[in-house]
Amino acid sequence: MKKSSKTSLLLVCTATMATLAGGSASAEMRTISATDQFTWISAGQTSTTNGAPLVVKVKKGDVVTIQVSKDSGGHGWVTLKGPGNQNPDEDRSRVVACGEKPKAPTANDQTKPAVLREIGCTDKPSNFGQEFIGSFQLEVLDNFQEDVNFWCVVHLSGMWGRLTLEP
């Protein structure tokens, strides 16, 4: 077998093992950071304080890191039942936070299933849904299909955004 054929076989096997292990061979790291201007920023895009959301395109298997530095002031991150400019309620069912088990829907359950899972927090409590300094990570699950809106738990509709599935 030629060297290039061995390399190709190795790459195919590695990608297959990553996919079988529940990951994605093309998964990417995404970062959403809070700013001291009361906005979210990610990959050069930003929300505005007058209601324009930050839109972050994600793929299944991606890992999204939410960052709040001590210099940015008090912020937190939580998912919503609708767009942040329509006065929505929080929707914590969209995330399996650290220490929680995924909830199986019941016949009368009107909540949507979790499409994000907090990861990397074996020795610390969840930062999801509360004001914090630091970071936490969310894995985009395979059942992610429709947009997930979010906002800052402190600044609400003045600081919101949306995760949307990249085609």
N, C-alpha and C positions, 0 to 999 in steps of 0.2 A: 504494500500500500504506500502511495506517495505521501510525502510529508504534508502537503496541502489537504489531502483527503483525510488524514488523521486529525488535522486541526479542525476541519469542517465537522467531522464526526464528533469530536470532543465538544464543540460549540453546540451542536444539536442536542447532544446528551445533557449538557449543562442546562440549556433552556428548557428541555423536557422535564428534568428533575425539579427545577424551580417552579414550573407550572404545576406539576403533580404535588409539590409540597404546599400548594396553596398560594404561592406567590405568582408574580407575573414577570416574564423575562423582560418586559419593557416598562416595568414600574419605575416611577420617578419620585423624587423627593420634591415636595412643594412647601414653601414657607410663607406664612401669613404673619406679618408683624404689625403690632400696634405702634402708632407714632404719638409724639407729644402734641401733634396738631389735631388729635382726635379723629384720625383716619386709620384705615387698614392699608397695608402696602404688600404687594406680592409681584415678583418678577417685573418690576418697573411700572406696574399698574397700581392705581390707588383709588380708594373711595373718596368722596367729598363730604364735607360737613353740611352741604345743602341737599343731601338725599341721594346722590348718585352712588350706587353700590360698587364695591370691589367685586369683579367677576373672576373666579379662579376656575380654569378648566382642569378637570382631573380625569384619570383613567382608573378602571378597576385595578386594585393592587397598589396604587400610589400611596405614599405616606405624606400626610399633611402635618407640618409642624406649626403650632400656634405659639408665637413668641410675644412676651410682654416684658420689656426691660424696665429697670427701676427709673430710668430717665424719661420714659414715656408717660409716666403718671399711672393712675389706677385704671385698669381695664380688665375685662374678662370676656369669655367667648361662649355663646350658647346658640343652639339651633332653634328655628322658629317654624310656626305653622303656615307662614305666608311671607311675602316680601316685607322687608323692614319699613317701607314707607306706607304700609297699610295697617298700622297699629296691630300687629299679630300677637298672639300669645306665644310663650316659649313652647318648644316641642322637644323635650329631652328624650323622647322615645327613639329619635333618629340616631342616637349614639349609645353604644354599650360602653359606659364609663368604667374605669378601673374599679374592681370589687363587685361589679354587677354581673349577673348572668343574662344572656339574651332572653327576652320575654317571648314566649310562644303566644301568638294571637288567639283570642277566644272568639266565639260566634258573635258576641255583642261588642267586641272591641273595635273602636273607631280610630285607634292610633295607627300610624304607619310603622312599618318594621324598621329596625335599626339598619342603617346603611354605612355607618362608620363605627369603628371600634378603637377605643383608646388603647394604646400599646406602650410598653416600656416603662411601666410604673409599679414594678413589683414591690418596692419598699417605700412608696410615698402615696398619699391619697390623691384622688383625682382633682385636677384643676378645672375640669369642665363645668360650666354653669355658674362660676363664681369669680369674684375679683381675685387676681393673683399677680405675682411677679415671677417670671421664669418662663417655662415652656411645657407643652405637652404635645403628644403625637397621636394622630388619628390615621388608621388604615382605612382606605376606601374598599368596602366589601363588594363581592361579586353581584349582589342584588341592587347596587346603586343604579338607578335609571333616571329618576326625575330630579330636578334642581333641589338643593338643600340651602335654604336661607339661614343666615346667622347675623348676630349683632353683638356689640359690646354690652355686657350686663350693666355697665355704668351709664354709658352715653346713648344707648338704645338706638332709635331710628336715625340719629345723627351720625351713626357709625355702624353701617351694616354692609353685608355682602352676600354673595351667592356662590356655592359650589355647583358647577354644571359639568355634565359628562362630555368629555371630548370624544368626537366621533372617531 
